[in-house]
Amino acid sequence: MLDLPFLPFCVLLGGLGFMCVAFVSAWCQHWRGGFALDGSAQTFNWHPVLMVTGMVVLYGAAALVYRLPPTWSGPKLPWKVLHGALALAAFGLAVLGLAAVFRFHNDHGTPNMYSLHSWLGLATVLLFSCQWLAGFSAFLLPWAPGWLRALYKPVHIFFGSTILMLSVASCVSGINEKLFFSLKNGTTEYKRLPAEAVFANMLGLLILLFGVLVLGALARPSWKRPDADSPDSCQ
């Protein structure tokens, strides 16, 4: 990666995350008819917006909390709370996103959980819920012994990155699936690459770029907390 200081990188990544949310919202508003809560196709539109906002952008922000220079000294507990709160907010949006798609499917007699996208998406959310509960139990509750936290920490970090990759894959596959289902007639077929297809494909690339940059930041040694293995990290 370029030798860019972390804070300017955060500004760049924040702008990219905002673009992801703006693009998915504009797609659903302009081409998919907007938003509603009545079980119609407009109810479904909450699904991509909430999933991209929660499982990609907010989750990516939660993953990078410990890369902020202010977290490198002093008590770690406030940053643990912030990390867990952002992740919990991401999970809450994901649950609402799942509720929207199940409501739409059930009201229109569409089968649930038959596509690869649906399997991958649900598996990602379930894995995320287990990750959050395990992290909360190990790092925020006072009863967990230091050896258990030290043993679980690399597992938590590994699955954190894995869940982000799965989230990106779920979002990109969901965008592609929606385009195949929606762009069918002779004038707007997906293979003719109408304006909606171009816009949604660009959205997929933005999500992919956001995920890659977050993973790159997590892997960069110079941006890691220097005292990650100090006794303070086990408070």
Salt bridges, closest charged atoms under 4 A:
ASP3 OD1 - ARG220 NH2 3.27
ASP107 OD2 - ARG103 NE 2.87
GLU189 OE1 - LYS191 NZ 3.91
GLU189 OE1 - ARG192 NE 3.64
GLU196 OE2 - ARG32 NE 2.82
ASP227 OD1 - ARG225 NE 2.77
ASP232 OD2 - ARG225 NH2 2.89
